[in-house]
Amino acid sequence: MIGIYLSGTGNTKHCTEKLVHLLDKTAQAVPIEGKDTVDLLSQHDFIVLAYPVQYSNIPVMVRDFINNHSALWKGKKILCLVTMALFSGDGAGCSARLLKKYGAEIVGGLHICMPDSIGDIKLLKKSIEKNQKTIQAADRKIETCATKIRQGKYPKNGLHFYDRIAGLLGQRLWFYGKTKDYSDKLKISDACTGCGLCARLCPMKNMELKNGRAVSQNRCTMCYRCISSCPAQAITLLGDTVIEQCCYDRYVNVQNSTYSPNTKTM
């Protein structure tokens, strides 16, 4: 078994690691952009493929990863794990249908609600206490699912026909233009100090430094990793102002109740 994930703020990374370690203490969970990920994928027959849902759709980077390695999926057993702030409909089903085309066996789908990761939009922002409760509920769901999986009972979140209709009508139909390709909408303000952290963190190598400041290309997968990590809060995508730098580690490590959404995260 192996877990393969796309994670910008740490939500999906946490959920993937927790699930695979509950199922197999020796199992690895690796980022989709890792240099050894494809080799590891080829060596395992059971895969947990995990990603954050975007407007009830699969991130382009994950879609391309599946397509670019189409020959490796045949005969693999896949559990699709999806993280979301509120709703996705068929978030797991989006990748499941594509994987089936390449001969994979979809054994299950798991939807996990986690704290919102869109740091430049006020919608869905919650207090640190509420985000901590969301994570606690997510952990309980993963633990329950792991117990059932060990008994041969797999979750089927997002895999039914009515889930597909819900995802299509709920978001995907209206926002398909935002998820059909990589984004070229990333904005970098004059607050950028040229530290280069965003370029080092970007899973798509979409960021680079020119003349002492960060520059974005047209390959943004909307993971929000750079936005949540920029020490100058200089990067935005959907909005124009950083409302909160969203990171899983912040929610579980904060020791006091004076949390401010605009506190910078490294």
C-alpha positions as CSV (number, residue, x, y, z in Angstrom):
1,M,0.0,0.0,0.0
2,I,1.0,3.6,-0.7
3,G,-0.6,7.0,-0.4
4,I,-0.1,9.6,-3.1
5,Y,-1.4,13.1,-2.4
6,L,-1.5,16.7,-3.6
7,S,-1.6,19.0,-0.6
8,G,-1.2,22.7,-0.5
9,T,-2.0,23.6,3.1
10,G,-1.3,20.2,4.7
11,N,-5.0,19.1,5.0
12,T,-4.8,16.3,2.5
13,K,-1.3,15.3,3.5
14,H,-2.5,14.7,7.1
15,C,-5.6,12.7,6.0
16,T,-3.6,10.5,3.7
17,E,-0.9,9.8,6.2
18,K,-3.4,9.0,8.9
19,L,-5.4,6.6,6.8
20,V,-2.5,4.7,5.3
21,H,-0.7,4.4,8.7
22,L,-3.9,3.1,10.3
23,L,-4.2,0.5,7.6
24,D,-0.5,-0.4,7.4
25,K,2.1,1.1,9.8
26,T,4.8,0.5,7.3
27,A,3.1,2.3,4.4
28,Q,4.4,5.5,2.9
29,A,2.5,8.6,2.0
30,V,4.3,10.7,-0.7
31,P,3.5,13.9,-2.5
32,I,2.4,13.7,-6.1
33,E,5.3,15.8,-7.2
34,G,8.0,13.7,-5.4
35,K,10.9,12.5,-7.6
36,D,10.3,8.9,-6.6
37,T,6.5,8.9,-6.6
38,V,6.1,7.2,-10.0
39,D,8.5,4.5,-9.2
40,L,6.8,3.8,-5.9
41,L,3.4,3.8,-7.6
42,S,4.6,1.0,-9.9
43,Q,5.7,-1.1,-7.0
44,H,2.4,-1.2,-5.1
45,D,-1.0,-2.7,-5.9
46,F,-3.1,-0.7,-3.5
47,I,-3.1,3.0,-3.8
48,V,-4.7,5.8,-1.8
49,L,-4.9,8.7,-4.2
50,A,-5.7,11.9,-2.4
51,Y,-6.3,15.5,-3.4
52,P,-8.4,18.6,-2.4
53,V,-11.5,19.1,-4.5
54,Q,-11.8,22.3,-6.5
55,Y,-15.3,23.4,-7.4
56,S,-16.4,19.8,-7.3
57,N,-13.7,18.8,-9.7
58,I,-10.3,17.2,-9.7
59,P,-7.2,19.5,-9.7
60,V,-5.6,19.7,-13.1
61,M,-2.3,18.5,-11.7
62,V,-3.9,15.3,-10.5
63,R,-5.8,14.7,-13.7
64,D,-2.5,15.1,-15.7
65,F,-0.7,12.8,-13.3
66,I,-3.3,10.1,-13.9
67,N,-3.3,10.6,-17.7
68,N,0.5,10.9,-18.0
69,H,1.0,7.5,-16.2
70,S,-2.0,5.7,-17.7
71,A,-0.1,2.4,-18.2
72,L,0.6,2.1,-14.5
73,W,-3.0,2.0,-13.3
74,K,-4.1,-1.3,-14.8
75,G,-5.0,-3.8,-12.1
76,K,-4.3,-1.4,-9.3
77,K,-6.8,-1.2,-6.4
78,I,-7.5,2.5,-5.8
79,L,-9.2,4.3,-2.9
80,C,-9.9,7.9,-3.9
81,L,-9.6,10.3,-0.9
82,V,-10.9,13.8,-1.2
83,T,-10.7,16.8,1.2
84,M,-13.1,19.7,1.0
85,A,-14.2,22.7,3.1
86,L,-18.0,22.0,2.6
87,F,-19.3,20.0,-0.4
88,S,-18.0,18.2,-3.5
89,G,-20.7,15.9,-4.7
90,D,-18.6,13.4,-6.6
91,G,-15.1,14.7,-5.8
92,A,-13.8,11.1,-5.5
93,G,-15.8,10.1,-8.5
94,C,-14.1,12.5,-10.8
95,S,-10.8,10.7,-10.5
96,A,-12.4,7.3,-10.2
97,R,-14.1,7.5,-13.6
98,L,-10.8,8.5,-15.2
99,L,-8.8,5.7,-13.4
100,K,-11.4,3.1,-14.5
101,K,-10.6,4.0,-18.1
102,Y,-7.1,2.9,-17.5
103,G,-8.0,-0.4,-16.0
104,A,-7.9,0.4,-12.3
105,E,-10.2,-1.2,-9.8
106,I,-11.9,1.5,-7.6
107,V,-12.4,0.0,-4.2
108,G,-13.8,3.1,-2.5
109,G,-14.2,6.8,-2.2
110,L,-13.7,8.8,1.0
111,H,-14.8,12.5,1.4
112,I,-13.3,14.3,4.4
113,C,-14.3,17.9,5.5
114,M,-11.2,19.9,6.6
115,P,-10.6,23.6,7.3
116,D,-11.1,25.9,4.3
117,S,-7.8,26.4,2.4
118,I,-8.8,29.4,0.2
119,G,-6.9,32.1,1.9
120,D,-7.9,35.2,-0.1
121,I,-11.7,34.8,0.1
122,K,-13.7,35.5,3.3
123,L,-16.3,32.7,2.6
124,L,-16.1,29.7,4.9
125,K,-13.5,31.3,7.3
126,K,-13.9,30.0,10.8
127,S,-12.3,30.5,14.2
128,I,-9.3,28.4,15.3
129,E,-11.6,26.5,17.7
130,K,-14.0,25.6,15.0
131,N,-11.2,24.5,12.6
132,Q,-9.8,22.3,15.4
133,K,-13.2,20.7,15.9
134,T,-13.4,20.1,12.1
135,I,-10.0,18.3,12.2
136,Q,-11.1,16.2,15.2
137,A,-14.3,15.2,13.4
138,A,-12.1,14.3,10.3
139,D,-9.8,12.2,12.4
140,R,-12.7,10.3,13.9
141,K,-14.2,9.6,10.4
142,I,-10.8,8.4,9.1
143,E,-10.4,6.1,12.2
144,T,-13.9,4.7,11.7
145,C,-13.3,4.1,7.9
146,A,-10.0,2.4,8.6
147,T,-11.7,0.0,11.0
148,K,-14.3,-0.8,8.4
149,I,-11.8,-1.2,5.6
150,R,-9.9,-3.7,7.6
151,Q,-13.2,-5.6,7.7
152,G,-13.5,-5.4,4.0
153,K,-16.1,-2.6,4.0
154,Y,-15.0,0.3,1.9
155,P,-16.6,3.8,1.9
156,K,-18.3,4.8,-1.4
157,N,-18.4,8.6,-1.0
158,G,-18.8,10.4,-4.3
159,L,-19.0,7.2,-6.4
160,H,-22.8,7.0,-7.0
161,F,-24.7,8.4,-9.9
162,Y,-26.6,10.8,-7.7
163,D,-23.3,12.1,-6.4
164,R,-22.3,12.9,-9.9
165,I,-25.4,14.8,-10.5
166,A,-24.9,16.7,-7.3
167,G,-21.4,17.6,-8.1
168,L,-22.3,18.7,-11.7
169,L,-25.3,20.8,-10.7
170,G,-23.9,22.0,-7.4
171,Q,-20.6,23.5,-8.7
172,R,-18.8,21.9,-11.6
173,L,-21.2,23.0,-14.3
174,W,-21.0,26.6,-13.2
175,F,-17.3,26.8,-12.5
176,Y,-15.8,24.4,-15.1
177,G,-13.8,27.2,-16.7
178,K,-11.8,27.6,-13.4
179,T,-10.8,23.9,-13.3
180,K,-10.4,22.8,-16.9
181,D,-6.8,24.0,-17.2
182,Y,-4.0,25.5,-15.1
183,S,-4.5,29.0,-13.9
184,D,-2.6,32.1,-15.1
185,K,-4.4,34.3,-12.6
186,L,-1.9,34.3,-9.7
187,K,-1.2,37.8,-8.5
188,I,2.0,39.0,-6.8
189,S,2.0,42.4,-5.2
190,D,4.8,44.9,-4.6
191,A,5.1,43.5,-1.0
192,C,7.1,40.6,-2.5
193,T,10.6,40.6,-1.0
194,G,12.1,38.0,-3.5
195,C,12.8,35.5,-0.8
196,G,12.1,32.6,-3.3
197,L,10.1,30.5,-0.8
198,C,7.2,30.2,-3.2
199,A,9.4,29.0,-6.0
200,R,10.9,26.3,-3.8
201,L,7.4,25.1,-2.6
202,C,5.4,25.2,-5.8
203,P,4.6,21.6,-6.9
204,M,4.3,22.7,-10.5
205,K,7.5,24.8,-10.5
206,N,5.2,27.6,-11.6
207,M,7.1,30.3,-9.7
208,E,10.5,31.8,-10.5
209,L,12.6,34.8,-9.4
210,K,13.3,37.6,-11.9
211,N,15.0,40.8,-11.0
212,G,14.6,40.1,-7.3
213,R,10.9,39.3,-7.1
214,A,8.7,36.3,-7.7
215,V,7.0,35.9,-11.1
216,S,4.2,33.4,-11.9
217,Q,3.8,31.5,-15.1
218,N,0.6,29.9,-16.4
219,R,0.9,26.6,-14.6
220,C,-0.8,27.2,-11.3
221,T,-2.7,24.2,-10.0
222,M,-4.5,26.3,-7.4
223,C,-3.2,24.4,-4.4
224,Y,-2.7,27.6,-2.4
225,R,0.7,26.5,-1.1
226,C,2.5,29.7,-2.0
227,I,-0.3,31.9,-0.8
228,S,-0.4,30.3,2.6
229,S,3.4,30.3,3.0
230,C,4.5,33.7,1.7
231,P,6.0,35.6,4.7
232,A,5.0,38.9,3.0
233,Q,1.5,37.9,2.2
234,A,2.2,39.1,-1.3
235,I,0.4,36.4,-3.3
236,T,-3.3,36.0,-4.1
237,L,-5.4,34.1,-6.7
238,L,-9.2,34.2,-6.4
239,G,-9.2,37.4,-4.3
240,D,-7.1,40.5,-4.0
241,T,-6.2,40.4,-0.2
242,V,-4.9,37.6,2.0
243,I,-7.6,37.0,4.6
244,E,-5.9,34.0,6.2
245,Q,-2.8,32.0,5.5
246,C,-4.4,28.5,6.0
247,C,-2.1,25.7,7.2
248,Y,-3.1,22.5,8.9
249,D,-0.1,22.8,11.3
250,R,-1.4,26.1,12.6
251,Y,-4.7,24.7,13.7
252,V,-3.2,21.8,15.6
253,N,-0.2,23.7,17.1
254,V,-1.8,27.0,18.3
255,Q,-1.6,27.0,22.1
256,N,-3.7,30.1,22.9
257,S,-7.0,31.7,22.0
258,T,-5.5,35.0,20.6
259,Y,-5.3,33.5,17.0
260,S,-5.6,36.1,14.3
261,P,-6.5,35.1,10.7
262,N,-3.9,37.4,9.4
263,T,-1.0,36.0,11.4
264,K,1.7,35.0,8.9
265,T,2.6,31.4,8.6
266,M,6.0,30.1,7.5
